[in-house]
Structure formats: C-alpha cells, structure tokens
Amino acid sequence: MRTIAAVDKYMNDAHRRQVEETAARCGFAVRFFPNGDALRGHETEYEVLYGHCSTDVLKASRNLKWFCCCYAGVEPYQDESVFPSPDTLLTNSSGAYGITISEHILMVTLMLLRRMPDFQEVVRQHGWLQSLPMRSICGSSITMLGTGDIGTNFARRAKALGAKTVRGVCRSRKPSDPAYDEIYTLNEMDAVLPLTDILVMALPSTKETACLFSKERIALLRPDALLINVGRGSTIDQDALMDALNEGRLGGAALDVMTPEPLPADHPLWDTKNLILTTHCSGNMSLGITCDINVNMFCEDLERYAKGEPLKHLVNRRLGY
C-alpha cells in the first residue's frame, strides 16, 4: 500500500476524515503525526508527506516522492540537498492564507490611519484625548507589491472600503483581478512609489526580492506614506526603514516580518517610532477557514498526483515559488 504521512497539528476530525477519504480513493493509506519531530524514526515509510518538518527529516526520507508544505513560504526547502532526490516534488500552500493575512493588513492599516498607537499611549498614561488628525482608506492611493492570493484579497477589501486607486506591482503585466485599477512591473515600481499613500508588501523571499525595497526606494515614498510588510523581512532595508521612521521621513509602518526572527530583545526595531510590530502571526492556522482551504488544496493535488497529472501548487525550487 502506498503511504502518506500527514502532520495534523492544525487539523480537526473533519479534516482528518477528508484526507483519509481522498487518500483511500487514490490508493493510499494515511498515518497522522502530531508534529514534525514525531516523524523521526519513520522517515522511510512514506511516499508523500503533508505538513511541516525539519530539513533533516526530509533528508532521511529516502522514499519520499512528494512533499506538500502546509505553509506558503518554502525558503528552507529551496536547497536541492534537503531532499532525497532531485526528482522529489515540492508544493506549497500559497492560496490558503489570503483571507487571514488580508484581514491582518486591514487591521494594521486602519490602526495607523486612525492613530491607534497614539491613542493607546494616551490611555496607557491615563490621559483623555478625543481628537487627532486621522486618515481613511476611502480616497487613498494604494500600491500592492505582490499581486498573488494575499495581495489580491487585500486589494478587493481596499476597493470595497473606497480606495481611490489600487495599483498592483508584479513580475509581469499578466491579466489580474478587477480590484486592481492599474498593473505595473517591478521595473516600473519607482514611478509609482511617489503616488502611493499606502504601500503593502506581500513578496516571497527570493534572490530577486532580497532588499528590493532599498534605502533609495524608501526615499521615493512621501513623508506621510504608510508601509506594511507581511511578506518576508529580507525584502526591506530594515536599517533604512528605521532611520526614515525615526527621522519623520515616513508616516508609519507595520511589520509582521523582520530580520532576524525571532527579533532579539535589544533590537532597535522594538523602539522605532510610528511602527507597529507583530510577531509573524498574520498567517498561521489561527482561522478555521485557513485550515479548510489548506486541506482542500492538498486533497486536490493528491487526486492529481494519483492520476499522474501536474500538481497545481508545484514550487520551482530554483525560483522559490
């Protein structure tokens, strides 16, 4: 019998039944593990692995033909040496996180626009202040750097709240969602930045995106612009961002990703002005719908795998997506 190992830390009983029923239709037996470490000692027993585990477990999985990572980001798995064979397939779960991360973007954007950090400080000091200058998503010009599942989910929400213009920036001018008023390539990004009220970054970590948002590009943003990053910390010149915020050359920022992670307790990012920090918690499996979509995506690709068809969520390890 062909076998699947599934790390079920985030699954409920319905998810397990769905995986088991799909596997049975495809001629597989499933064994569930509570976490990646529990796979140790069983590495050679399965053909397919769904979930998350360390690279040393993957290296020991001599019979592995397909690893479906339950996360969207797959940086640890881009190195060919972590797989038992260069033919081992890698898929990710990009597409499962658009709802939860776009809601996080919406939350921190509104917090910055409506001066929530300032009001929180007033309340912390037992003060009473009812009026500060505020702004709105309504009428704003938004630039979405990364137009995949996450970016598009936020673009739709921003348009629904009255954003004047939503621009998408991606690798090519491919047809996109109607939520975008305009689409630009990465090479055209510099012309768009001075027009931006709210810049949202949702980029993966690749050679192409490393420090893409440099000191020079930060300087192209207006002094009242906001920057939100939910992609990867490596895409921003973090020191330049801290300087811009501390010197008042940027209106505010919200980072759910940073370098390094976890952030050391004495890192200056903690005390940077006009900055909302969250601990890489915008995605994860905290929403039930994220888990539902994640399992659906795996089961869909399992059906395709069993039929010998191309996998829908296949990752090119050389490109990183």
FENKAWO-V91650 format. One record per pair of residues at least 6 apart in sequence whose C-alpha atoms are under 7 Angstrom apart, sorted by the first residue. I is the first residue (numbers start at 0). J is the second residue. D is the distance in whole Angstrom. If there is no record, write none. Layout:
BEGIN
i->I j->J d->D
i->I j->J d->D
END
This chain:
BEGIN
i->0 j->27 d->6
i->0 j->28 d->7
i->1 j->26 d->7
i->1 j->27 d->5
i->1 j->28 d->6
i->1 j->46 d->7
i->2 j->27 d->5
i->2 j->28 d->5
i->2 j->29 d->6
i->2 j->45 d->5
i->2 j->46 d->6
i->2 j->47 d->7
i->3 j->27 d->7
i->3 j->28 d->6
i->3 j->29 d->5
i->3 j->30 d->6
i->3 j->45 d->5
i->3 j->46 d->6
i->3 j->47 d->5
i->3 j->48 d->6
i->4 j->29 d->6
i->4 j->30 d->5
i->4 j->31 d->6
i->4 j->45 d->6
i->4 j->47 d->6
i->4 j->48 d->5
i->4 j->49 d->6
i->5 j->29 d->7
i->5 j->30 d->6
i->5 j->31 d->5
i->5 j->32 d->6
i->5 j->48 d->6
i->5 j->49 d->5
i->5 j->50 d->6
i->6 j->31 d->6
i->6 j->32 d->5
i->6 j->33 d->6
i->6 j->34 d->5
i->6 j->35 d->6
i->6 j->49 d->6
i->6 j->50 d->5
i->6 j->51 d->7
i->7 j->31 d->6
i->7 j->32 d->6
i->7 j->33 d->6
i->7 j->34 d->7
i->8 j->33 d->5
i->8 j->34 d->6
i->9 j->284 d->7
i->10 j->290 d->7
i->14 j->294 d->7
i->18 j->298 d->6
i->19 j->29 d->6
i->21 j->298 d->6
i->22 j->28 d->6
i->22 j->29 d->7
i->25 j->302 d->6
i->25 j->305 d->6
i->32 j->38 d->7
i->35 j->51 d->6
i->35 j->52 d->4
i->35 j->53 d->7
i->36 j->52 d->7
i->39 j->56 d->7
i->42 j->56 d->7
i->42 j->59 d->6
i->42 j->60 d->4
i->43 j->60 d->5
i->43 j->61 d->6
i->43 j->62 d->6
i->45 j->62 d->6
i->45 j->63 d->6
i->46 j->62 d->6
i->46 j->63 d->4
i->46 j->64 d->5
i->46 j->65 d->7
i->47 j->63 d->6
i->47 j->64 d->6
i->47 j->65 d->5
i->47 j->66 d->6
i->48 j->65 d->6
i->48 j->66 d->5
i->48 j->67 d->6
i->49 j->66 d->6
i->49 j->67 d->5
i->49 j->68 d->6
i->49 j->69 d->7
i->50 j->67 d->6
i->50 j->68 d->5
i->50 j->69 d->5
i->51 j->68 d->6
i->51 j->69 d->6
i->54 j->81 d->6
i->57 j->81 d->6
i->57 j->82 d->6
i->58 j->81 d->5
i->58 j->82 d->5
i->58 j->83 d->5
i->59 j->83 d->7
i->60 j->83 d->6
i->61 j->83 d->5
i->63 j->87 d->7
i->64 j->87 d->5
i->64 j->88 d->6
i->65 j->87 d->5
i->65 j->88 d->4
i->65 j->89 d->6
i->66 j->88 d->6
i->66 j->89 d->5
i->66 j->90 d->6
i->67 j->89 d->6
i->67 j->90 d->5
i->67 j->91 d->6
i->68 j->90 d->6
i->68 j->91 d->5
i->68 j->92 d->6
i->69 j->91 d->6
i->69 j->92 d->5
i->69 j->293 d->7
i->70 j->91 d->6
i->70 j->92 d->5
i->71 j->91 d->5
i->71 j->92 d->5
i->71 j->93 d->4
i->72 j->203 d->7
i->73 j->91 d->7
i->74 j->204 d->7
i->74 j->319 d->7
i->77 j->316 d->5
i->77 j->317 d->7
i->77 j->319 d->6
i->79 j->85 d->6
i->89 j->313 d->6
i->89 j->314 d->6
i->90 j->312 d->5
i->90 j->313 d->4
i->90 j->314 d->5
i->91 j->312 d->6
i->91 j->313 d->7
i->91 j->314 d->7
i->92 j->293 d->6
i->94 j->148 d->5
i->95 j->289 d->5
i->95 j->292 d->5
i->95 j->293 d->5
i->96 j->149 d->7
i->96 j->282 d->6
i->96 j->289 d->6
i->97 j->148 d->5
i->97 j->149 d->4
i->97 j->152 d->6
i->98 j->152 d->6
i->99 j->281 d->7
i->99 j->282 d->6
i->99 j->286 d->7
i->100 j->149 d->6
i->100 j->281 d->5
i->100 j->282 d->5
i->101 j->149 d->6
i->101 j->152 d->6
i->101 j->153 d->5
i->103 j->281 d->6
i->107 j->253 d->6
i->111 j->251 d->7
i->112 j->133 d->6
i->112 j->134 d->5
i->112 j->135 d->6
i->113 j->133 d->5
i->113 j->134 d->6
i->114 j->133 d->7
i->121 j->127 d->7
i->121 j->128 d->7
i->136 j->157 d->7
i->136 j->160 d->7
i->136 j->161 d->7
i->136 j->162 d->5
i->137 j->160 d->6
i->137 j->161 d->4
i->137 j->162 d->5
i->137 j->163 d->7
i->138 j->161 d->6
i->138 j->162 d->5
i->138 j->163 d->4
i->139 j->162 d->5
i->139 j->163 d->5
i->139 j->164 d->7
i->139 j->196 d->6
i->140 j->162 d->6
i->140 j->163 d->6
i->140 j->164 d->5
i->140 j->165 d->6
i->140 j->195 d->5
i->140 j->196 d->5
i->140 j->197 d->7
i->141 j->164 d->6
i->141 j->165 d->5
i->141 j->166 d->6
i->141 j->195 d->6
i->141 j->196 d->6
i->141 j->197 d->5
i->141 j->198 d->6
i->142 j->165 d->6
i->142 j->166 d->5
i->142 j->167 d->6
i->142 j->195 d->6
i->142 j->197 d->6
i->142 j->198 d->5
i->142 j->199 d->6
i->143 j->150 d->6
i->143 j->166 d->6
i->143 j->167 d->5
i->143 j->168 d->6
i->143 j->198 d->6
i->143 j->199 d->5
i->143 j->200 d->6
i->144 j->167 d->6
i->144 j->168 d->5
i->144 j->169 d->7
i->144 j->199 d->6
i->144 j->200 d->5
i->144 j->201 d->6
i->144 j->202 d->7
i->145 j->167 d->7
i->145 j->168 d->6
i->145 j->169 d->5
i->145 j->200 d->6
i->145 j->201 d->5
i->145 j->202 d->5
i->146 j->167 d->6
i->146 j->168 d->7
i->146 j->169 d->6
i->149 j->201 d->7
i->150 j->201 d->6
i->151 j->176 d->7
i->154 j->165 d->7
i->154 j->178 d->6
i->154 j->179 d->7
i->155 j->178 d->5
i->158 j->178 d->6
i->164 j->180 d->6
i->165 j->179 d->5
i->165 j->180 d->5
i->165 j->181 d->7
i->166 j->179 d->6
i->166 j->180 d->6
i->166 j->181 d->5
i->166 j->182 d->6
i->167 j->179 d->6
i->167 j->181 d->6
i->167 j->182 d->5
i->167 j->183 d->6
i->168 j->182 d->6
i->168 j->183 d->5
i->168 j->184 d->5
i->168 j->185 d->6
i->168 j->188 d->7
i->169 j->183 d->6
i->169 j->184 d->5
i->169 j->185 d->6
i->170 j->184 d->5
i->170 j->185 d->6
i->171 j->184 d->5
i->172 j->182 d->6
i->172 j->183 d->6
i->172 j->184 d->6
i->189 j->216 d->7
i->192 j->219 d->6
i->192 j->220 d->5
i->193 j->219 d->6
i->193 j->220 d->5
i->193 j->221 d->6
i->195 j->220 d->7
i->195 j->224 d->7
i->196 j->224 d->5
i->196 j->225 d->6
i->197 j->224 d->6
i->197 j->225 d->5
i->197 j->226 d->6
i->198 j->225 d->6
i->198 j->226 d->5
i->198 j->227 d->6
i->199 j->226 d->6
i->199 j->227 d->5
i->199 j->228 d->6
i->200 j->227 d->6
i->200 j->228 d->5
i->200 j->229 d->6
i->200 j->230 d->6
i->201 j->228 d->6
i->201 j->229 d->5
i->201 j->230 d->4
i->202 j->230 d->5
i->202 j->231 d->6
i->203 j->230 d->6
i->203 j->231 d->6
i->204 j->231 d->6
i->204 j->233 d->7
i->204 j->234 d->7
i->205 j->318 d->7
i->205 j->319 d->6
i->208 j->234 d->5
i->209 j->233 d->6
i->209 j->234 d->5
i->210 j->233 d->6
i->210 j->234 d->4
i->210 j->235 d->5
i->210 j->236 d->5
i->211 j->234 d->5
i->211 j->235 d->6
i->212 j->234 d->6
i->212 j->235 d->5
i->212 j->236 d->6
i->213 j->235 d->6
i->213 j->236 d->5
i->214 j->236 d->6
i->214 j->239 d->5
i->221 j->249 d->7
i->222 j->248 d->5
i->222 j->249 d->4
i->222 j->250 d->6
i->223 j->249 d->6
i->223 j->250 d->4
i->224 j->249 d->6
i->224 j->250 d->5
i->224 j->251 d->7
i->225 j->249 d->7
i->225 j->250 d->5
i->225 j->251 d->5
i->225 j->252 d->5
i->226 j->251 d->7
i->226 j->252 d->5
i->226 j->253 d->6
i->227 j->252 d->6
i->227 j->253 d->5
i->227 j->254 d->6
i->228 j->253 d->6
i->228 j->254 d->5
i->228 j->255 d->6
i->228 j->256 d->7
i->229 j->254 d->7
i->229 j->255 d->5
i->229 j->256 d->6
i->230 j->256 d->7
i->231 j->256 d->5
i->231 j->257 d->7
i->232 j->256 d->5
i->232 j->257 d->4
i->232 j->258 d->5
i->233 j->258 d->6
i->241 j->268 d->7
i->241 j->271 d->6
i->243 j->249 d->6
i->244 j->251 d->7
i->244 j->271 d->7
i->244 j->272 d->6
i->244 j->273 d->6
i->245 j->271 d->6
i->245 j->272 d->5
i->251 j->273 d->5
i->251 j->274 d->6
i->252 j->273 d->7
i->252 j->274 d->5
i->252 j->275 d->6
i->253 j->274 d->6
i->253 j->275 d->4
i->253 j->276 d->6
i->254 j->275 d->6
i->254 j->276 d->5
i->254 j->277 d->6
i->255 j->276 d->6
i->255 j->277 d->5
i->255 j->278 d->6
i->255 j->279 d->5
i->255 j->280 d->7
i->255 j->281 d->7
i->256 j->279 d->5
i->284 j->290 d->6
i->300 j->310 d->6
i->300 j->311 d->6
i->303 j->309 d->7
i->303 j->310 d->6
i->304 j->310 d->6
i->314 j->320 d->5
END
